[in-house]
Amino acid sequence: MIQFAFPIAYLPFWLGVGVFLMALTYAGLRVLEARREKRLDRFVESGLAQRLLAAYDLRARRPLYWLTLVGTLFLLIALAQPHWGDAWMPVTRTSRDILVVLDVSLSMSAENPPPSRLERARQKIESLLERCPADRVGLVVFAGEAVMMCPLTLDHGYFRAILDAINTDTLSVEGSDLAGALQQALEVFEEDARYFGDNERNNRAMILISDGEETAGEAVATAAEIGKYATIFALGVGDPDGAVITFPAWMRKYVRMADERLTHVSKLDEETLSRIALDGGGAYVRITPDNADVNFIHQELEHIRARTADDTVRYRLVNRYRWPLTAAWLCFAAEGAWLSVLPWLRRRRLKLEEGRVHG
């Protein structure tokens, strides 16, 4: 059984690419040889060159042609990284710790952006998970209180199940205690630091997804403390111009207050989110209709060094790219050696021709 660096389903495509590159190499060699013959024609017609110049022999250059083609073929095979032959091999898995702090307060039910702020935030988290398949992820949600819903884990299926289940009614305490959420995140990172060590800051990141509204506490003050353990990235969800939030039906039924007090204009507080991100050594980005925001955060996460999660030994196919790579190197080395031998062959042939003439 042979496998390659690409999925076997793409084999016809990459075979086509390989044939195209080989044809391109062949055409390039033909062009270079035609130019060489054209330069020779300036002095003597190529058909007469072999008669007039005793040391001239077109056949002596043919090995150069074939060595280049075969070397290119082996180089393409090495790039495909063929795997065959089973062996016990060490496998090192690395990961980063990404703690998602998600706002589930009533303001996240606003329909800007549609279908709702919370649903759009959920979509962004899913997109980020697809880009970070080997990282540990955790989830803290907050409204009027903050709760650790999912500890840091490599089980992305479990994380997704928790993420799909949450909504703006998940927490019973109304409000937006952003400071409490950051305090919960700080406790998570402090515990992780006690286990792995304080020098692992570059392995941790916190992604805050919120509209930035805060009804209790002072979030910015906690961000600097988190910055000692992790890098903070903030994703702003909403519109700075605001959106009207209508309080739920149960509040209208059991709480007596004027109708105008049962509505609230929720605005994206970019200033608070930016200060939190900057104090945490990270960056802030506003949510976008496409995945430009997720791509930006992922690029920033790529600068965070991954930590070795575990080392295991598994029985798997061995990457044999060194064999065709060595063959390609030998072909190109033989080409250079043949070029250095050509002058000696021409001198030897010239001496043999002179010996026949004088003999």
TAWOWO-V374100 format. One record per pair of residues at least 24 apart in sequence whose C-alpha atoms are under 8 Angstrom apart, sorted by the first residue. I is the first residue (numbers start at 0). GAP is how many residues later the second one is. Records with the same first field share a line. If there is no record, write none. Layout:
I->GAP + GAP
This chain:
0->83 + 84
1->80 + 81 + 82
2->79 + 80 + 81
3->76 + 77 + 78 + 79
4->75 + 76 + 77
5->74
17->58
21->47 + 50 + 51
24->44 + 47
25->43
28->36
53->295 + 296 + 299
54->291 + 292 + 294 + 295
55->290
59->282
62->272 + 275
63->271 + 274 + 275
66->264 + 265 + 267 + 268
67->263 + 264 + 267
69->258 + 261
70->256 + 257 + 258 + 259 + 260 + 261
71->256
72->255
73->250 + 251 + 253 + 254
74->249 + 250 + 253
76->244 + 247 + 248
77->243 + 244 + 245 + 246 + 247
78->242
79->241
80->238 + 239 + 240
81->237 + 238 + 239
82->234 + 235 + 236 + 237 + 238
83->233 + 234 + 235 + 236
84->232 + 233
85->229 + 230 + 231 + 232
86->228 + 229 + 230 + 231
87->225 + 226 + 227 + 228
88->224 + 225 + 226 + 227
89->221 + 222 + 223 + 224
90->220 + 221 + 222 + 223
91->216 + 217 + 218 + 219 + 220
92->41 + 215 + 216 + 217 + 218
93->40 + 41 + 212 + 213 + 214 + 215 + 216
94->39 + 40 + 41 + 108 + 211 + 212 + 213 + 214
95->38 + 39 + 40 + 107 + 108 + 109 + 208 + 209 + 210 + 211
96->38 + 39 + 40 + 41 + 55 + 106 + 107 + 108
97->37 + 38 + 39 + 40 + 54 + 106 + 107 + 108 + 109
98->38 + 39 + 40 + 41 + 53 + 86 + 105 + 106 + 107 + 108
99->37 + 38 + 39 + 40 + 106 + 107 + 108 + 109
100->38 + 39 + 40 + 41 + 80 + 81 + 84 + 105 + 106 + 107 + 108
101->37 + 38 + 39 + 40 + 106 + 107 + 108
102->38 + 39 + 40 + 73 + 106 + 107 + 108
103->37 + 38 + 39 + 62 + 63 + 64 + 65 + 66 + 67
104->37 + 38 + 39 + 63 + 69 + 70 + 71
105->37 + 62 + 68 + 69 + 139 + 141
106->104 + 138 + 159
107->60 + 102 + 103
108->59 + 136
109->133 + 134 + 135 + 156
110->132
111->126 + 127 + 131
112->124 + 125 + 126
116->120 + 121
117->49 + 50
120->88 + 116
121->41 + 42
123->167 + 170
125->34
126->164 + 167
127->166 + 170
128->27
130->167
139->41 + 44 + 45
140->40
141->29 + 34 + 35 + 36 + 38 + 39
142->28 + 30 + 31 + 32 + 33 + 34 + 35
143->27 + 28 + 29 + 30 + 31 + 32 + 33
144->26 + 28 + 29 + 30 + 31 + 32 + 35 + 36
145->31 + 34 + 35 + 38
146->34 + 37
147->36
174->39 + 40 + 41
175->37 + 38 + 39 + 40
176->37 + 38 + 39 + 40
177->34 + 35 + 36 + 37 + 38 + 39 + 40 + 41
178->35 + 37 + 38 + 39 + 40 + 41 + 43
179->37 + 39
181->37 + 40 + 41 + 44
182->39
184->41
185->36 + 39 + 40
188->37 + 40 + 41
189->39
192->36
197->31
199->29
200->27 + 28 + 29 + 30
201->27 + 28 + 29 + 102 + 103 + 104
202->27 + 101 + 102 + 103 + 104
203->25 + 26 + 27 + 100
204->25 + 26 + 27 + 28 + 96
205->24 + 25 + 26 + 27
206->25 + 26 + 27 + 28
207->24 + 25 + 26 + 27
208->25 + 26 + 27 + 28
209->24 + 25 + 26 + 27
210->25 + 26 + 27 + 56 + 57 + 58 + 59
211->24 + 56 + 57 + 58 + 60 + 61
212->53 + 54 + 55 + 56
218->57
219->52 + 55 + 56 + 59
222->53 + 54 + 56 + 57
223->52 + 55 + 56
224->55
225->54
226->52 + 53 + 54
227->52
229->50
230->49 + 50 + 51
231->44 + 45 + 46 + 48 + 49 + 50 + 51
232->44 + 47 + 49 + 50 + 51 + 64
233->39 + 40 + 42 + 43 + 48 + 49 + 50 + 51
234->38 + 49 + 50 + 51 + 52 + 58
235->32 + 33 + 34 + 37 + 48 + 49 + 50 + 51
236->31 + 49 + 50
237->29 + 30 + 49
238->28 + 29
239->27 + 28 + 29 + 30
240->26 + 27
241->24 + 25 + 26
242->24
